[in-house]
C-alpha cells in the first residue's frame, strides 16, 4: 500500500453511481462490501475502493480522522 493512498481516501470523490461525489472515506460499508462481492472497478478507483473496504471492514475508519483534520 502506498501511504499517499490514505490521503486520497479523504480527498477523492466517488466518480459514478449512487454515491457519486461523496468522499471515498464516507462511502457506506454495505456499498464497499457490494464491490468486494461483485468485483472492484479496474484502475486507481478500484484500488482505492478495495483499500477503503478493507479499512471499513476492520473498523479502522478512525485512523483517517487526522488526515481529514489536516485537510481543513
Backbone as XML, in Angstrom:
<?xml version="1.0"?>
<chain id="A" units="angstrom">
  <residue number="1" name="UNK">
    <atom name="N" x="0.837" y="-1.183" z="0.000"/>
    <atom name="CA" x="0.000" y="0.000" z="0.000"/>
    <atom name="C" x="0.884" y="1.249" z="0.000"/>
  </residue>
  <residue number="2" name="UNK">
    <atom name="N" x="0.463" y="2.206" z="-0.753"/>
    <atom name="CA" x="1.149" y="3.487" z="-0.840"/>
    <atom name="C" x="0.543" y="4.431" z="0.217"/>
  </residue>
  <residue number="3" name="UNK">
    <atom name="N" x="1.349" y="5.016" z="1.108"/>
    <atom name="CA" x="0.799" y="5.902" z="2.144"/>
    <atom name="C" x="-0.023" y="7.063" z="1.582"/>
  </residue>
  <residue number="4" name="UNK">
    <atom name="N" x="0.313" y="7.518" z="0.389"/>
    <atom name="CA" x="-0.455" y="8.617" z="-0.213"/>
    <atom name="C" x="-1.890" y="8.201" z="-0.519"/>
  </residue>
  <residue number="5" name="UNK">
    <atom name="N" x="-2.120" y="6.896" z="-0.646"/>
    <atom name="CA" x="-3.479" y="6.417" z="-0.904"/>
    <atom name="C" x="-4.423" y="6.775" z="0.241"/>
  </residue>
  <residue number="6" name="UNK">
    <atom name="N" x="-3.912" y="6.793" z="1.462"/>
    <atom name="CA" x="-4.766" y="7.157" z="2.599"/>
    <atom name="C" x="-5.256" y="8.592" z="2.465"/>
  </residue>
  <residue number="7" name="UNK">
    <atom name="N" x="-4.399" y="9.470" z="2.012"/>
    <atom name="CA" x="-4.804" y="10.858" z="1.794"/>
    <atom name="C" x="-5.831" y="10.950" z="0.667"/>
  </residue>
  <residue number="8" name="UNK">
    <atom name="N" x="-5.657" y="10.138" z="-0.354"/>
    <atom name="CA" x="-6.629" y="10.140" z="-1.452"/>
    <atom name="C" x="-8.016" y="9.719" z="-0.977"/>
  </residue>
  <residue number="9" name="UNK">
    <atom name="N" x="-8.085" y="8.838" z="0.005"/>
    <atom name="CA" x="-9.388" y="8.394" z="0.509"/>
    <atom name="C" x="-10.195" y="9.534" z="1.117"/>
  </residue>
  <residue number="10" name="UNK">
    <atom name="N" x="-9.517" y="10.524" z="1.673"/>
    <atom name="CA" x="-10.229" y="11.644" z="2.311"/>
    <atom name="C" x="-10.312" y="12.870" z="1.404"/>
  </residue>
  <residue number="11" name="UNK">
    <atom name="N" x="-9.818" y="12.752" z="0.170"/>
    <atom name="CA" x="-9.884" y="13.888" z="-0.758"/>
    <atom name="C" x="-10.558" y="13.541" z="-2.084"/>
  </residue>
  <residue number="12" name="UNK">
    <atom name="N" x="-10.511" y="12.297" z="-2.477"/>
    <atom name="CA" x="-11.068" y="11.871" z="-3.768"/>
    <atom name="C" x="-12.540" y="11.522" z="-3.602"/>
  </residue>
  <residue number="13" name="UNK">
    <atom name="N" x="-13.344" y="11.876" z="-4.580"/>
    <atom name="CA" x="-14.773" y="11.568" z="-4.526"/>
    <atom name="C" x="-15.100" y="10.407" z="-5.460"/>
  </residue>
  <residue number="14" name="UNK">
    <atom name="N" x="-16.207" y="9.765" z="-5.158"/>
    <atom name="CA" x="-16.697" y="8.666" z="-5.983"/>
    <atom name="C" x="-17.130" y="9.240" z="-7.328"/>
  </residue>
  <residue number="15" name="UNK">
    <atom name="N" x="-16.599" y="8.721" z="-8.439"/>
    <atom name="CA" x="-16.878" y="9.337" z="-9.742"/>
    <atom name="C" x="-18.176" y="8.882" z="-10.413"/>
  </residue>
  <residue number="16" name="UNK">
    <atom name="N" x="-18.860" y="7.890" z="-9.850"/>
    <atom name="CA" x="-20.057" y="7.366" z="-10.517"/>
    <atom name="C" x="-20.973" y="6.701" z="-9.498"/>
  </residue>
  <residue number="17" name="UNK">
    <atom name="N" x="-22.171" y="6.362" z="-9.949"/>
    <atom name="CA" x="-23.078" y="5.552" z="-9.155"/>
    <atom name="C" x="-23.904" y="6.314" z="-8.140"/>
  </residue>
  <residue number="18" name="UNK">
    <atom name="N" x="-24.548" y="5.555" z="-7.288"/>
    <atom name="CA" x="-25.467" y="6.085" z="-6.281"/>
    <atom name="C" x="-24.802" y="7.108" z="-5.371"/>
  </residue>
  <residue number="19" name="UNK">
    <atom name="N" x="-23.538" y="6.921" z="-5.078"/>
    <atom name="CA" x="-22.825" y="7.799" z="-4.148"/>
    <atom name="C" x="-21.840" y="8.720" z="-4.869"/>
  </residue>
  <residue number="20" name="UNK">
    <atom name="N" x="-22.160" y="9.053" z="-6.113"/>
    <atom name="CA" x="-21.317" y="9.960" z="-6.890"/>
    <atom name="C" x="-21.084" y="11.252" z="-6.114"/>
  </residue>
  <residue number="21" name="UNK">
    <atom name="N" x="-19.854" y="11.741" z="-6.144"/>
    <atom name="CA" x="-19.413" y="12.987" z="-5.499"/>
    <atom name="C" x="-19.258" y="12.885" z="-3.982"/>
  </residue>
  <residue number="22" name="UNK">
    <atom name="N" x="-19.426" y="11.713" z="-3.402"/>
    <atom name="CA" x="-19.173" y="11.527" z="-1.969"/>
    <atom name="C" x="-17.715" y="11.106" z="-1.794"/>
  </residue>
  <residue number="23" name="UNK">
    <atom name="N" x="-17.068" y="11.610" z="-0.740"/>
    <atom name="CA" x="-15.686" y="11.198" z="-0.467"/>
    <atom name="C" x="-15.608" y="9.683" z="-0.323"/>
  </residue>
  <residue number="24" name="UNK">
    <atom name="N" x="-14.542" y="9.095" z="-0.838"/>
    <atom name="CA" x="-14.376" y="7.648" z="-0.728"/>
    <atom name="C" x="-14.400" y="7.204" z="0.734"/>
  </residue>
  <residue number="25" name="UNK">
    <atom name="N" x="-13.832" y="7.995" z="1.616"/>
    <atom name="CA" x="-13.807" y="7.656" z="3.041"/>
    <atom name="C" x="-15.192" y="7.698" z="3.672"/>
  </residue>
  <residue number="26" name="UNK">
    <atom name="N" x="-16.161" y="8.328" z="2.999"/>
    <atom name="CA" x="-17.516" y="8.445" z="3.539"/>
    <atom name="C" x="-18.500" y="7.464" z="2.913"/>
  </residue>
  <residue number="27" name="UNK">
    <atom name="N" x="-18.021" y="6.584" z="2.062"/>
    <atom name="CA" x="-18.916" y="5.604" z="1.446"/>
    <atom name="C" x="-19.375" y="4.598" z="2.497"/>
  </residue>
  <residue number="28" name="UNK">
    <atom name="N" x="-20.653" y="4.205" z="2.450"/>
    <atom name="CA" x="-21.151" y="3.253" z="3.449"/>
    <atom name="C" x="-20.550" y="1.858" z="3.257"/>
  </residue>
  <residue number="29" name="UNK">
    <atom name="N" x="-20.419" y="1.162" z="4.365"/>
    <atom name="CA" x="-19.825" y="-0.171" z="4.345"/>
    <atom name="C" x="-20.541" y="-1.142" z="3.428"/>
  </residue>
  <residue number="30" name="UNK">
    <atom name="N" x="-21.878" y="-1.083" z="3.390"/>
    <atom name="CA" x="-22.615" y="-2.033" z="2.554"/>
    <atom name="C" x="-22.300" y="-1.830" z="1.069"/>
  </residue>
  <residue number="31" name="UNK">
    <atom name="N" x="-22.036" y="-0.594" z="0.676"/>
    <atom name="CA" x="-21.677" y="-0.293" z="-0.714"/>
    <atom name="C" x="-20.277" y="-0.837" z="-1.023"/>
  </residue>
  <residue number="32" name="UNK">
    <atom name="N" x="-19.353" y="-0.627" z="-0.111"/>
    <atom name="CA" x="-17.997" y="-1.156" z="-0.281"/>
    <atom name="C" x="-18.004" y="-2.686" z="-0.296"/>
  </residue>
  <residue number="33" name="UNK">
    <atom name="N" x="-18.831" y="-3.284" z="0.557"/>
    <atom name="CA" x="-18.926" y="-4.745" z="0.595"/>
    <atom name="C" x="-19.521" y="-5.301" z="-0.695"/>
  </residue>
  <residue number="34" name="UNK">
    <atom name="N" x="-20.447" y="-4.550" z="-1.295"/>
    <atom name="CA" x="-21.012" y="-4.970" z="-2.579"/>
    <atom name="C" x="-19.901" y="-5.068" z="-3.626"/>
  </residue>
  <residue number="35" name="UNK">
    <atom name="N" x="-19.039" y="-4.064" z="-3.676"/>
    <atom name="CA" x="-17.911" y="-4.112" z="-4.613"/>
    <atom name="C" x="-17.007" y="-5.304" z="-4.303"/>
  </residue>
  <residue number="36" name="UNK">
    <atom name="N" x="-16.785" y="-5.578" z="-3.028"/>
    <atom name="CA" x="-15.929" y="-6.709" z="-2.654"/>
    <atom name="C" x="-16.525" y="-8.025" z="-3.163"/>
  </residue>
  <residue number="37" name="UNK">
    <atom name="N" x="-17.842" y="-8.138" z="-3.128"/>
    <atom name="CA" x="-18.502" y="-9.352" z="-3.619"/>
    <atom name="C" x="-18.548" y="-9.411" z="-5.144"/>
  </residue>
  <residue number="38" name="UNK">
    <atom name="N" x="-18.882" y="-8.295" z="-5.767"/>
    <atom name="CA" x="-19.139" y="-8.266" z="-7.214"/>
    <atom name="C" x="-17.907" y="-7.940" z="-8.054"/>
  </residue>
  <residue number="39" name="UNK">
    <atom name="N" x="-16.913" y="-7.360" z="-7.425"/>
    <atom name="CA" x="-15.688" y="-7.002" z="-8.145"/>
    <atom name="C" x="-15.470" y="-5.499" z="-8.165"/>
  </residue>
  <residue number="40" name="UNK">
    <atom name="N" x="-14.258" y="-5.097" z="-7.846"/>
    <atom name="CA" x="-13.906" y="-3.680" z="-7.860"/>
    <atom name="C" x="-13.619" y="-3.249" z="-9.295"/>
  </residue>
  <residue number="41" name="UNK">
    <atom name="N" x="-13.878" y="-1.975" z="-9.613"/>
    <atom name="CA" x="-13.529" y="-1.483" z="-10.950"/>
    <atom name="C" x="-12.016" y="-1.557" z="-11.173"/>
  </residue>
  <residue number="42" name="UNK">
    <atom name="N" x="-11.637" y="-1.507" z="-12.403"/>
    <atom name="CA" x="-10.209" y="-1.515" z="-12.748"/>
    <atom name="C" x="-9.592" y="-0.149" z="-12.463"/>
  </residue>
  <residue number="43" name="UNK">
    <atom name="N" x="-8.291" y="-0.126" z="-12.311"/>
    <atom name="CA" x="-7.566" y="1.129" z="-12.179"/>
    <atom name="C" x="-7.501" y="1.657" z="-10.756"/>
  </residue>
  <residue number="44" name="UNK">
    <atom name="N" x="-7.137" y="2.930" z="-10.683"/>
    <atom name="CA" x="-6.910" y="3.566" z="-9.386"/>
    <atom name="C" x="-8.155" y="3.564" z="-8.515"/>
  </residue>
  <residue number="45" name="UNK">
    <atom name="N" x="-9.315" y="3.852" z="-9.097"/>
    <atom name="CA" x="-10.526" y="3.913" z="-8.277"/>
    <atom name="C" x="-10.821" y="2.552" z="-7.648"/>
  </residue>
  <residue number="46" name="UNK">
    <atom name="N" x="-10.612" y="1.489" z="-8.378"/>
    <atom name="CA" x="-10.821" y="0.152" z="-7.829"/>
    <atom name="C" x="-9.860" y="-0.157" z="-6.696"/>
  </residue>
  <residue number="47" name="UNK">
    <atom name="N" x="-8.617" y="0.246" z="-6.864"/>
    <atom name="CA" x="-7.602" y="0.037" z="-5.817"/>
    <atom name="C" x="-7.973" y="0.805" z="-4.557"/>
  </residue>
  <residue number="48" name="UNK">
    <atom name="N" x="-8.436" y="2.046" z="-4.728"/>
    <atom name="CA" x="-8.814" y="2.863" z="-3.574"/>
    <atom name="C" x="-10.075" y="2.332" z="-2.899"/>
  </residue>
  <residue number="49" name="UNK">
    <atom name="N" x="-11.039" y="1.880" z="-3.686"/>
    <atom name="CA" x="-12.255" y="1.298" z="-3.102"/>
    <atom name="C" x="-11.925" y="0.028" z="-2.323"/>
  </residue>
  <residue number="50" name="UNK">
    <atom name="N" x="-11.030" y="-0.791" z="-2.850"/>
    <atom name="CA" x="-10.623" y="-2.010" z="-2.145"/>
    <atom name="C" x="-9.932" y="-1.665" z="-0.828"/>
  </residue>
  <residue number="51" name="UNK">
    <atom name="N" x="-9.090" y="-0.656" z="-0.851"/>
    <atom name="CA" x="-8.423" y="-0.214" z="0.375"/>
    <atom name="C" x="-9.442" y="0.296" z="1.384"/>
  </residue>
  <residue number="52" name="UNK">
    <atom name="N" x="-10.391" y="1.103" z="0.919"/>
    <atom name="CA" x="-11.396" y="1.646" z="1.831"/>
    <atom name="C" x="-12.274" y="0.540" z="2.397"/>
  </residue>
  <residue number="53" name="UNK">
    <atom name="N" x="-12.587" y="-0.454" z="1.596"/>
    <atom name="CA" x="-13.391" y="-1.581" z="2.086"/>
    <atom name="C" x="-12.637" y="-2.329" z="3.180"/>
  </residue>
  <residue number="54" name="UNK">
    <atom name="N" x="-11.360" y="-2.536" z="2.987"/>
    <atom name="CA" x="-10.535" y="-3.225" z="3.992"/>
    <atom name="C" x="-10.477" y="-2.417" z="5.288"/>
  </residue>
  <residue number="55" name="UNK">
    <atom name="N" x="-10.301" y="-1.119" z="5.169"/>
    <atom name="CA" x="-10.263" y="-0.240" z="6.343"/>
    <atom name="C" x="-11.595" y="-0.289" z="7.080"/>
  </residue>
  <residue number="56" name="UNK">
    <atom name="N" x="-12.691" y="-0.161" z="6.338"/>
    <atom name="CA" x="-14.023" y="-0.174" z="6.944"/>
    <atom name="C" x="-14.318" y="-1.528" z="7.581"/>
  </residue>
  <residue number="57" name="UNK">
    <atom name="N" x="-14.033" y="-2.595" z="6.868"/>
    <atom name="CA" x="-14.313" y="-3.949" z="7.351"/>
    <atom name="C" x="-13.592" y="-4.243" z="8.667"/>
  </residue>
  <residue number="58" name="UNK">
    <atom name="N" x="-12.410" y="-3.703" z="8.827"/>
    <atom name="CA" x="-11.621" y="-3.950" z="10.034"/>
    <atom name="C" x="-11.810" y="-2.887" z="11.113"/>
  </residue>
  <residue number="59" name="UNK">
    <atom name="N" x="-12.790" y="-2.003" z="10.917"/>
    <atom name="CA" x="-13.105" y="-0.999" z="11.936"/>
    <atom name="C" x="-12.025" y="0.050" z="12.115"/>
  </residue>
  <residue number="60" name="UNK">
    <atom name="N" x="-11.307" y="0.366" z="11.050"/>
    <atom name="CA" x="-10.171" y="1.282" z="11.156"/>
    <atom name="C" x="-10.458" y="2.684" z="10.617"/>
  </residue>
  <residue number="61" name="UNK">
    <atom name="N" x="-11.719" y="3.003" z="10.336"/>
    <atom name="CA" x="-12.046" y="4.330" z="9.798"/>
    <atom name="C" x="-11.521" y="5.480" z="10.659"/>
  </residue>
  <residue number="62" name="UNK">
    <atom name="N" x="-11.518" y="5.360" z="11.999"/>
    <atom name="CA" x="-10.992" y="6.471" z="12.813"/>
    <atom name="C" x="-9.532" y="6.821" z="12.507"/>
  </residue>
  <residue number="63" name="UNK">
    <atom name="N" x="-8.781" y="5.899" z="11.924"/>
    <atom name="CA" x="-7.393" y="6.206" z="11.566"/>
    <atom name="C" x="-7.303" y="7.288" z="10.492"/>
  </residue>
  <residue number="64" name="UNK">
    <atom name="N" x="-8.393" y="7.512" z="9.765"/>
    <atom name="CA" x="-8.405" y="8.541" z="8.725"/>
    <atom name="C" x="-8.708" y="9.931" z="9.281"/>
  </residue>
  <residue number="65" name="UNK">
    <atom name="N" x="-9.194" y="10.002" z="10.523"/>
    <atom name="CA" x="-9.586" y="11.298" z="11.105"/>
    <atom name="C" x="-8.461" y="12.333" z="11.109"/>
  </residue>
  <residue number="66" name="UNK">
    <atom name="N" x="-7.235" y="11.984" z="11.501"/>
    <atom name="CA" x="-6.169" y="13.004" z="11.460"/>
    <atom name="C" x="-5.919" y="13.539" z="10.048"/>
  </residue>
  <residue number="67" name="UNK">
    <atom name="N" x="-6.095" y="12.695" z="9.052"/>
    <atom name="CA" x="-5.917" y="13.152" z="7.671"/>
    <atom name="C" x="-7.031" y="14.112" z="7.267"/>
  </residue>
  <residue number="68" name="UNK">
    <atom name="N" x="-8.239" y="13.838" z="7.739"/>
    <atom name="CA" x="-9.364" y="14.737" z="7.457"/>
    <atom name="C" x="-9.115" y="16.101" z="8.098"/>
  </residue>
  <residue number="69" name="UNK">
    <atom name="N" x="-8.661" y="16.090" z="9.339"/>
    <atom name="CA" x="-8.434" y="17.341" z="10.066"/>
    <atom name="C" x="-7.305" y="18.137" z="9.434"/>
  </residue>
  <residue number="70" name="UNK">
    <atom name="N" x="-6.331" y="17.455" z="8.893"/>
    <atom name="CA" x="-5.228" y="18.135" z="8.236"/>
    <atom name="C" x="-5.632" y="18.823" z="6.946"/>
  </residue>
  <residue number="71" name="UNK">
    <atom name="N" x="-6.773" y="18.430" z="6.386"/>
    <atom name="CA" x="-7.254" y="19.000" z="5.124"/>
    <atom name="C" x="-8.131" y="20.224" z="5.341"/>
  </residue>
  <residue number="72" name="UNK">
    <atom name="N" x="-8.479" y="20.541" z="6.577"/>
    <atom name="CA" x="-9.380" y="21.673" z="6.849"/>
    <atom name="C" x="-8.653" y="22.974" z="6.868"/>
  </residue>
</chain>
